[in-house]
Amino acid sequence: MEFLSKRERLVLVAIAQSGPSGTTYSQLSALGYILSKNTIQETIENLYLQGYINVLKDGDEIRYIASKNVRNAIINLEFHKYRLAKNLTELKKKVEDISKMEKQQQAIAFKGILKDLLSSISSSIVSLLDELPALTLPEYMEVLENLYKEFLSKLSPLIQESMTEDEINTFISLVGKYRGEKDAEEIKNTLQKIKGGTENQR
């Protein structure tokens, strides 16, 4: 599986967020603070050739519309980002309550809520594999990377204990069996990156 590049995702998400009516090149030029005009134009061409967007001529105006598949994928992505944010809000509330417990009870309670969070993240990743993972997975992983830096890295010892090596291998094996080896390899590489980041925090 090959991910879309960062610039392709920037342009495609901007077009998708315009909904079924689409957007114009002049509106996309708002991305000019990070992408040159030539880059935007080249990216639009590439996205069109790959079937991610449609082009509609409306009088003298040309509109770029994300395909239905792309818009459905963005809906799925935004839902799982919302779900993650909601889980984090609940987690932070629980952390406040857990901090008032005795240390031994704290460790047990932390492991429990972290296991629930990681289970939710895993199910989100599997769900995102269903619709345009080349777009949704890297977008979701960026959110997870920021989450790790800001919050989860502080709890890395507990995270490691929450999911054993055997459980990780079993999960990857199941993905390979039911989703295919390419998806399994992608998830394996992602988990290795997260593990590497955790070890660097030690």
PyRosetta script that sets phi, psi and omega in degrees:
from pyrosetta import init, pose_from_sequence

init()
pose = pose_from_sequence("MEFLSKRERLVLVAIAQSGPSGTTYSQLSALGYILSKNTIQETIENLYLQGYINVLKDGDEIRYIASKNVRNAIINLEFHKYRLAKNLTELKKKVEDISKMEKQQQAIAFKGILKDLLSSISSSIVSLLDELPALTLPEYMEVLENLYKEFLSKLSPLIQESMTEDEINTFISLVGKYRGEKDAEEIKNTLQKIKGGTENQR")
pose.set_psi(1, 128.6)
pose.set_omega(1, 177.1)
pose.set_phi(2, -106.6)
pose.set_psi(2, 130.9)
pose.set_omega(2, 177.7)
pose.set_phi(3, -80.5)
pose.set_psi(3, 152.1)
pose.set_omega(3, 171.1)
pose.set_phi(4, -69.6)
pose.set_psi(4, 149.1)
pose.set_omega(4, 179.4)
pose.set_phi(5, -69.4)
pose.set_psi(5, 165.0)
pose.set_omega(5, 179.8)
pose.set_phi(6, -58.8)
pose.set_psi(6, -43.1)
pose.set_omega(6, -178.6)
pose.set_phi(7, -68.7)
pose.set_psi(7, -36.8)
pose.set_omega(7, 176.7)
pose.set_phi(8, -63.2)
pose.set_psi(8, -40.5)
pose.set_omega(8, 180.0)
pose.set_phi(9, -68.4)
pose.set_psi(9, -38.7)
pose.set_omega(9, 178.1)
pose.set_phi(10, -59.2)
pose.set_psi(10, -48.4)
pose.set_omega(10, -177.8)
pose.set_phi(11, -70.3)
pose.set_psi(11, -44.0)
pose.set_omega(11, -177.7)
pose.set_phi(12, -64.5)
pose.set_psi(12, -42.6)
pose.set_omega(12, 178.5)
pose.set_phi(13, -64.7)
pose.set_psi(13, -40.3)
pose.set_omega(13, 178.5)
pose.set_phi(14, -60.8)
pose.set_psi(14, -41.1)
pose.set_omega(14, 178.5)
pose.set_phi(15, -68.7)
pose.set_psi(15, -44.1)
pose.set_omega(15, -178.7)
pose.set_phi(16, -62.8)
pose.set_psi(16, -36.4)
pose.set_omega(16, -178.9)
pose.set_phi(17, -67.7)
pose.set_psi(17, -13.4)
pose.set_omega(17, 177.2)
pose.set_phi(18, -81.3)
pose.set_psi(18, -6.0)
pose.set_omega(18, 176.2)
pose.set_phi(19, 76.3)
pose.set_psi(19, -163.9)
pose.set_omega(19, -176.3)
pose.set_phi(20, -67.8)
pose.set_psi(20, -18.2)
pose.set_omega(20, 179.3)
pose.set_phi(21, -81.3)
pose.set_psi(21, -17.1)
pose.set_omega(21, 177.1)
pose.set_phi(22, 76.4)
pose.set_psi(22, -167.7)
pose.set_omega(22, -177.6)
pose.set_phi(23, -143.8)
pose.set_psi(23, 169.9)
pose.set_omega(23, -179.4)
pose.set_phi(24, -108.1)
pose.set_psi(24, 167.0)
pose.set_omega(24, 179.2)
pose.set_phi(25, -63.7)
pose.set_psi(25, -38.5)
pose.set_omega(25, -179.6)
pose.set_phi(26, -62.1)
pose.set_psi(26, -35.3)
pose.set_omega(26, 177.8)
pose.set_phi(27, -71.8)
pose.set_psi(27, -35.8)
pose.set_omega(27, 177.9)
pose.set_phi(28, -69.8)
pose.set_psi(28, -20.5)
pose.set_omega(28, -179.9)
pose.set_phi(29, -64.7)
pose.set_psi(29, -10.5)
pose.set_omega(29, 175.2)
pose.set_phi(30, -62.9)
pose.set_psi(30, -19.5)
pose.set_omega(30, 176.6)
pose.set_phi(31, -78.5)
pose.set_psi(31, 1.4)
pose.set_omega(31, -176.9)
pose.set_phi(32, -61.8)
pose.set_psi(32, -16.2)
pose.set_omega(32, 179.0)
pose.set_phi(33, -73.2)
pose.set_psi(33, -14.8)
pose.set_omega(33, 177.1)
pose.set_phi(34, -127.5)
pose.set_psi(34, -19.7)
pose.set_omega(34, 179.9)
pose.set_phi(35, -126.3)
pose.set_psi(35, 139.3)
pose.set_omega(35, 177.9)
pose.set_phi(36, -72.8)
pose.set_psi(36, 162.7)
pose.set_omega(36, 179.4)
pose.set_phi(37, -60.3)
pose.set_psi(37, -41.8)
pose.set_omega(37, 179.3)
pose.set_phi(38, -63.2)
pose.set_psi(38, -39.7)
pose.set_omega(38, 179.5)
pose.set_phi(39, -65.1)
pose.set_psi(39, -42.8)
pose.set_omega(39, 178.6)
pose.set_phi(40, -60.8)
pose.set_psi(40, -46.0)
pose.set_omega(40, -178.9)
pose.set_phi(41, -64.0)
pose.set_psi(41, -44.0)
pose.set_omega(41, 179.1)
pose.set_phi(42, -63.6)
pose.set_psi(42, -39.2)
pose.set_omega(42, -179.8)
pose.set_phi(43, -66.7)
pose.set_psi(43, -40.9)
pose.set_omega(43, 176.7)
pose.set_phi(44, -58.9)
pose.set_psi(44, -44.8)
pose.set_omega(44, 179.4)
pose.set_phi(45, -60.9)
pose.set_psi(45, -44.9)
pose.set_omega(45, -179.7)
pose.set_phi(46, -63.5)
pose.set_psi(46, -42.2)
pose.set_omega(46, 180.0)
pose.set_phi(47, -65.3)
pose.set_psi(47, -37.1)
pose.set_omega(47, 178.2)
pose.set_phi(48, -66.5)
pose.set_psi(48, -45.7)
pose.set_omega(48, -178.9)
pose.set_phi(49, -64.6)
pose.set_psi(49, -28.2)
pose.set_omega(49, 178.9)
pose.set_phi(50, -86.2)
pose.set_psi(50, -3.8)
pose.set_omega(50, 177.1)
pose.set_phi(51, 84.5)
pose.set_psi(51, 12.5)
pose.set_omega(51, -179.0)
pose.set_phi(52, -80.8)
pose.set_psi(52, -25.8)
pose.set_omega(52, -179.7)
pose.set_phi(53, -132.3)
pose.set_psi(53, 157.8)
pose.set_omega(53, 174.1)
pose.set_phi(54, -114.5)
pose.set_psi(54, 154.4)
pose.set_omega(54, -180.0)
pose.set_phi(55, -117.2)
pose.set_psi(55, 128.5)
pose.set_omega(55, -179.1)
pose.set_phi(56, -125.5)
pose.set_psi(56, 127.8)
pose.set_omega(56, 176.8)
pose.set_phi(57, -94.4)
pose.set_psi(57, 117.0)
pose.set_omega(57, -178.4)
pose.set_phi(58, -115.2)
pose.set_psi(58, 89.1)
pose.set_omega(58, -174.7)
pose.set_phi(59, 69.1)
pose.set_psi(59, -123.7)
pose.set_omega(59, 177.5)
pose.set_phi(60, -88.7)
pose.set_psi(60, -2.4)
pose.set_omega(60, -175.1)
pose.set_phi(61, -103.5)
pose.set_psi(61, 139.3)
pose.set_omega(61, 175.6)
pose.set_phi(62, -108.3)
pose.set_psi(62, 127.8)
pose.set_omega(62, -178.7)
pose.set_phi(63, -116.0)
pose.set_psi(63, 141.9)
pose.set_omega(63, 178.7)
pose.set_phi(64, -107.7)
pose.set_psi(64, 125.0)
pose.set_omega(64, -174.9)
pose.set_phi(65, -123.6)
pose.set_psi(65, 127.5)
pose.set_omega(65, 177.3)
pose.set_phi(66, -67.3)
pose.set_psi(66, 142.6)
pose.set_omega(66, 179.0)
pose.set_phi(67, -62.7)
pose.set_psi(67, 159.4)
pose.set_omega(67, 179.8)
pose.set_phi(68, -59.5)
pose.set_psi(68, -37.3)
pose.set_omega(68, 178.9)
pose.set_phi(69, -61.0)
pose.set_psi(69, -42.0)
pose.set_omega(69, 178.9)
pose.set_phi(70, -65.6)
pose.set_psi(70, -45.4)
pose.set_omega(70, -178.7)
pose.set_phi(71, -64.3)
pose.set_psi(71, -37.7)
pose.set_omega(71, 175.8)
pose.set_phi(72, -65.0)
pose.set_psi(72, -39.0)
pose.set_omega(72, 178.8)
pose.set_phi(73, -64.5)
pose.set_psi(73, -39.0)
pose.set_omega(73, 178.7)
pose.set_phi(74, -66.8)
pose.set_psi(74, -38.3)
pose.set_omega(74, 176.1)
pose.set_phi(75, -58.5)
pose.set_psi(75, -47.4)
pose.set_omega(75, 179.3)
pose.set_phi(76, -61.3)
pose.set_psi(76, -43.7)
pose.set_omega(76, 179.4)
pose.set_phi(77, -62.1)
pose.set_psi(77, -49.1)
pose.set_omega(77, -178.0)
pose.set_phi(78, -63.0)
pose.set_psi(78, -36.0)
pose.set_omega(78, 178.4)
pose.set_phi(79, -63.6)
pose.set_psi(79, -44.6)
pose.set_omega(79, -178.1)
pose.set_phi(80, -71.9)
pose.set_psi(80, -28.9)
pose.set_omega(80, 173.5)
pose.set_phi(81, -68.0)
pose.set_psi(81, -40.5)
pose.set_omega(81, 176.5)
pose.set_phi(82, -63.2)
pose.set_psi(82, -44.3)
pose.set_omega(82, 179.9)
pose.set_phi(83, -60.5)
pose.set_psi(83, -40.9)
pose.set_omega(83, 178.9)
pose.set_phi(84, -65.3)
pose.set_psi(84, -44.5)
pose.set_omega(84, 179.5)
pose.set_phi(85, -61.9)
pose.set_psi(85, -40.7)
pose.set_omega(85, 178.8)
pose.set_phi(86, -64.2)
pose.set_psi(86, -44.2)
pose.set_omega(86, 178.8)
pose.set_phi(87, -62.2)
pose.set_psi(87, -37.2)
pose.set_omega(87, 179.7)
pose.set_phi(88, -68.0)
pose.set_psi(88, -39.4)
pose.set_omega(88, 177.9)
pose.set_phi(89, -60.6)
pose.set_psi(89, -45.2)
pose.set_omega(89, 178.5)
pose.set_phi(90, -65.8)
pose.set_psi(90, -37.9)
pose.set_omega(90, -180.0)
pose.set_phi(91, -62.7)
pose.set_psi(91, -43.9)
pose.set_omega(91, -178.8)
pose.set_phi(92, -64.2)
pose.set_psi(92, -34.7)
pose.set_omega(92, 177.1)
pose.set_phi(93, -66.7)
pose.set_psi(93, -41.4)
pose.set_omega(93, 179.8)
pose.set_phi(94, -66.8)
pose.set_psi(94, -35.6)
pose.set_omega(94, 179.7)
pose.set_phi(95, -60.5)
pose.set_psi(95, -39.5)
pose.set_omega(95, 178.8)
pose.set_phi(96, -62.0)
pose.set_psi(96, -41.6)
pose.set_omega(96, 179.5)
pose.set_phi(97, -70.1)
pose.set_psi(97, -40.9)
pose.set_omega(97, -178.4)
pose.set_phi(98, -65.5)
pose.set_psi(98, -33.8)
pose.set_omega(98, -178.5)
pose.set_phi(99, -62.9)
pose.set_psi(99, -16.5)
pose.set_omega(99, 180.0)
pose.set_phi(100, -89.3)
pose.set_psi(100, -7.3)
pose.set_omega(100, -179.5)
pose.set_phi(101, -82.5)
pose.set_psi(101, 172.0)
pose.set_omega(101, 173.3)
pose.set_phi(102, -70.5)
pose.set_psi(102, 155.6)
pose.set_omega(102, -173.4)
pose.set_phi(103, -57.0)
pose.set_psi(103, -42.6)
pose.set_omega(103, -178.8)
pose.set_phi(104, -64.4)
pose.set_psi(104, -40.7)
pose.set_omega(104, 178.5)
pose.set_phi(105, -69.1)
pose.set_psi(105, -33.7)
pose.set_omega(105, 178.9)
pose.set_phi(106, -59.7)
pose.set_psi(106, -46.6)
pose.set_omega(106, -177.8)
pose.set_phi(107, -60.1)
pose.set_psi(107, -43.7)
pose.set_omega(107, -179.8)
pose.set_phi(108, -65.4)
pose.set_psi(108, -44.1)
pose.set_omega(108, -178.7)
pose.set_phi(109, -65.9)
pose.set_psi(109, -41.8)
pose.set_omega(109, 178.9)
pose.set_phi(110, -61.0)
pose.set_psi(110, -43.8)
pose.set_omega(110, -179.7)
pose.set_phi(111, -60.7)
pose.set_psi(111, -38.4)
pose.set_omega(111, -179.3)
pose.set_phi(112, -64.4)
pose.set_psi(112, -48.2)
pose.set_omega(112, -177.6)
pose.set_phi(113, -72.8)
pose.set_psi(113, -31.6)
pose.set_omega(113, 177.0)
pose.set_phi(114, -68.9)
pose.set_psi(114, -36.9)
pose.set_omega(114, 178.1)
pose.set_phi(115, -63.7)
pose.set_psi(115, -40.1)
pose.set_omega(115, 177.9)
pose.set_phi(116, -64.3)
pose.set_psi(116, -41.9)
pose.set_omega(116, -179.6)
pose.set_phi(117, -64.7)
pose.set_psi(117, -46.5)
pose.set_omega(117, -179.6)
pose.set_phi(118, -65.2)
pose.set_psi(118, -33.3)
pose.set_omega(118, 176.6)
pose.set_phi(119, -66.0)
pose.set_psi(119, -40.7)
pose.set_omega(119, 178.3)
pose.set_phi(120, -65.1)
pose.set_psi(120, -42.0)
pose.set_omega(120, 179.0)
pose.set_phi(121, -63.7)
pose.set_psi(121, -41.8)
pose.set_omega(121, 179.7)
pose.set_phi(122, -62.1)
pose.set_psi(122, -43.5)
pose.set_omega(122, 179.9)
pose.set_phi(123, -66.7)
pose.set_psi(123, -32.8)
pose.set_omega(123, 177.2)
pose.set_phi(124, -66.0)
pose.set_psi(124, -42.9)
pose.set_omega(124, 179.8)
pose.set_phi(125, -61.9)
pose.set_psi(125, -43.4)
pose.set_omega(125, 178.7)
pose.set_phi(126, -63.1)
pose.set_psi(126, -40.4)
pose.set_omega(126, 178.6)
pose.set_phi(127, -64.2)
pose.set_psi(127, -40.0)
pose.set_omega(127, -179.2)
pose.set_phi(128, -67.9)
pose.set_psi(128, -21.6)
pose.set_omega(128, 176.5)
pose.set_phi(129, -67.6)
pose.set_psi(129, -18.2)
pose.set_omega(129, -177.1)
pose.set_phi(130, -73.1)
pose.set_psi(130, -34.3)
pose.set_omega(130, -174.2)
pose.set_phi(131, -131.8)
pose.set_psi(131, 110.2)
pose.set_omega(131, 174.3)
pose.set_phi(132, 48.7)
pose.set_psi(132, 58.3)
pose.set_omega(132, -179.8)
pose.set_phi(133, -61.3)
pose.set_psi(133, -23.4)
pose.set_omega(133, 178.3)
pose.set_phi(134, -60.4)
pose.set_psi(134, -26.4)
pose.set_omega(134, 177.5)
pose.set_phi(135, -98.8)
pose.set_psi(135, -50.1)
pose.set_omega(135, -170.0)
pose.set_phi(136, -73.7)
pose.set_psi(136, -38.1)
pose.set_omega(136, -177.7)
pose.set_phi(137, -63.4)
pose.set_psi(137, -49.2)
pose.set_omega(137, 178.7)
pose.set_phi(138, -64.0)
pose.set_psi(138, -32.5)
pose.set_omega(138, 177.1)
pose.set_phi(139, -65.0)
pose.set_psi(139, -43.8)
pose.set_omega(139, -179.9)
pose.set_phi(140, -68.6)
pose.set_psi(140, -38.1)
pose.set_omega(140, -179.8)
pose.set_phi(141, -65.1)
pose.set_psi(141, -32.5)
pose.set_omega(141, 176.8)
pose.set_phi(142, -63.1)
pose.set_psi(142, -39.7)
pose.set_omega(142, 177.4)
pose.set_phi(143, -64.0)
pose.set_psi(143, -43.4)
pose.set_omega(143, -179.7)
pose.set_phi(144, -65.2)
pose.set_psi(144, -37.7)
pose.set_omega(144, 178.9)
pose.set_phi(145, -62.9)
pose.set_psi(145, -43.0)
pose.set_omega(145, 177.5)
pose.set_phi(146, -65.2)
pose.set_psi(146, -40.2)
pose.set_omega(146, 178.2)
pose.set_phi(147, -61.9)
pose.set_psi(147, -41.8)
pose.set_omega(147, -179.3)
pose.set_phi(148, -63.4)
pose.set_psi(148, -45.8)
pose.set_omega(148, -178.2)
pose.set_phi(149, -63.6)
pose.set_psi(149, -39.7)
pose.set_omega(149, -173.7)
pose.set_phi(150, -84.8)
pose.set_psi(150, -27.8)
pose.set_omega(150, -170.5)
pose.set_phi(151, -137.7)
pose.set_psi(151, -56.5)
pose.set_omega(151, -171.1)
pose.set_phi(152, -67.4)
pose.set_psi(152, -27.1)
pose.set_omega(152, -179.2)
pose.set_phi(153, -62.1)
pose.set_psi(153, -28.2)
pose.set_omega(153, 179.4)
pose.set_phi(154, -71.3)
pose.set_psi(154, -21.2)
pose.set_omega(154, -178.5)
pose.set_phi(155, -111.3)
pose.set_psi(155, 20.0)
pose.set_omega(155, -173.5)
pose.set_phi(156, -55.8)
pose.set_psi(156, -38.6)
pose.set_omega(156, 179.2)
pose.set_phi(157, -60.0)
pose.set_psi(157, -39.4)
pose.set_omega(157, 179.8)
pose.set_phi(158, -71.6)
pose.set_psi(158, -34.4)
pose.set_omega(158, 178.9)
pose.set_phi(159, -62.6)
pose.set_psi(159, -44.6)
pose.set_omega(159, -179.2)
pose.set_phi(160, -62.3)
pose.set_psi(160, -38.1)
pose.set_omega(160, -179.3)
pose.set_phi(161, -73.3)
pose.set_psi(161, -22.9)
pose.set_omega(161, -176.3)
pose.set_phi(162, -73.4)
pose.set_psi(162, -24.5)
pose.set_omega(162, -178.7)
pose.set_phi(163, -135.1)
pose.set_psi(163, 110.9)
pose.set_omega(163, -177.5)
pose.set_phi(164, -76.7)
pose.set_psi(164, 164.9)
pose.set_omega(164, 178.2)
pose.set_phi(165, -61.3)
pose.set_psi(165, -37.1)
pose.set_omega(165, 179.4)
pose.set_phi(166, -65.1)
pose.set_psi(166, -40.7)
pose.set_omega(166, 178.6)
pose.set_phi(167, -65.4)
pose.set_psi(167, -40.6)
pose.set_omega(167, 178.5)
pose.set_phi(168, -62.0)
pose.set_psi(168, -47.4)
pose.set_omega(168, -179.4)
pose.set_phi(169, -63.1)
pose.set_psi(169, -38.3)
pose.set_omega(169, 178.5)
pose.set_phi(170, -65.3)
pose.set_psi(170, -42.6)
pose.set_omega(170, 179.3)
pose.set_phi(171, -61.4)
pose.set_psi(171, -46.5)
pose.set_omega(171, 179.9)
pose.set_phi(172, -62.7)
pose.set_psi(172, -39.7)
pose.set_omega(172, 179.1)
pose.set_phi(173, -62.6)
pose.set_psi(173, -40.5)
pose.set_omega(173, 179.1)
pose.set_phi(174, -66.5)
pose.set_psi(174, -41.0)
pose.set_omega(174, 177.4)
pose.set_phi(175, -62.0)
pose.set_psi(175, -43.1)
pose.set_omega(175, 179.0)
pose.set_phi(176, -61.3)
pose.set_psi(176, -38.5)
pose.set_omega(176, -178.0)
pose.set_phi(177, -69.8)
pose.set_psi(177, -43.1)
pose.set_omega(177, -172.7)
pose.set_phi(178, -101.5)
pose.set_psi(178, -20.1)
pose.set_omega(178, -178.4)
pose.set_phi(179, -114.0)
pose.set_psi(179, -18.7)
pose.set_omega(179, -179.3)
pose.set_phi(180, 110.9)
pose.set_psi(180, 156.9)
pose.set_omega(180, -175.3)
pose.set_phi(181, -66.9)
pose.set_psi(181, -32.1)
pose.set_omega(181, -179.8)
pose.set_phi(182, -63.1)
pose.set_psi(182, -46.9)
pose.set_omega(182, 178.5)
pose.set_phi(183, -64.1)
pose.set_psi(183, -39.9)
pose.set_omega(183, 179.5)
pose.set_phi(184, -62.9)
pose.set_psi(184, -42.1)
pose.set_omega(184, 179.8)
pose.set_phi(185, -64.8)
pose.set_psi(185, -38.5)
pose.set_omega(185, 179.9)
pose.set_phi(186, -64.8)
pose.set_psi(186, -44.2)
pose.set_omega(186, 178.6)
pose.set_phi(187, -66.2)
pose.set_psi(187, -39.5)
pose.set_omega(187, 178.1)
pose.set_phi(188, -59.9)
pose.set_psi(188, -45.0)
pose.set_omega(188, 179.2)
pose.set_phi(189, -63.5)
pose.set_psi(189, -39.2)
pose.set_omega(189, 179.3)
pose.set_phi(190, -63.9)
pose.set_psi(190, -45.9)
pose.set_omega(190, 179.5)
pose.set_phi(191, -64.3)
pose.set_psi(191, -35.3)
pose.set_omega(191, 178.1)
pose.set_phi(192, -65.6)
pose.set_psi(192, -37.9)
pose.set_omega(192, 178.1)
pose.set_phi(193, -64.2)
pose.set_psi(193, -43.1)
pose.set_omega(193, 179.1)
pose.set_phi(194, -64.2)
pose.set_psi(194, -42.6)
pose.set_omega(194, 179.1)
pose.set_phi(195, -63.1)
pose.set_psi(195, -40.7)
pose.set_omega(195, 178.4)
pose.set_phi(196, -62.6)
pose.set_psi(196, -39.2)
pose.set_omega(196, 178.5)
pose.set_phi(197, -66.5)
pose.set_psi(197, -36.3)
pose.set_omega(197, 178.5)
pose.set_phi(198, -65.4)
pose.set_psi(198, -44.2)
pose.set_omega(198, -179.1)
pose.set_phi(199, -65.9)
pose.set_psi(199, -32.1)
pose.set_omega(199, 178.8)
pose.set_phi(200, -69.6)
pose.set_psi(200, -20.1)
pose.set_omega(200, -179.3)
pose.set_phi(201, -79.6)
pose.set_psi(201, -14.3)
pose.set_omega(201, -176.7)
pose.set_phi(202, -68.8)
pose.dump_pdb("model.pdb")
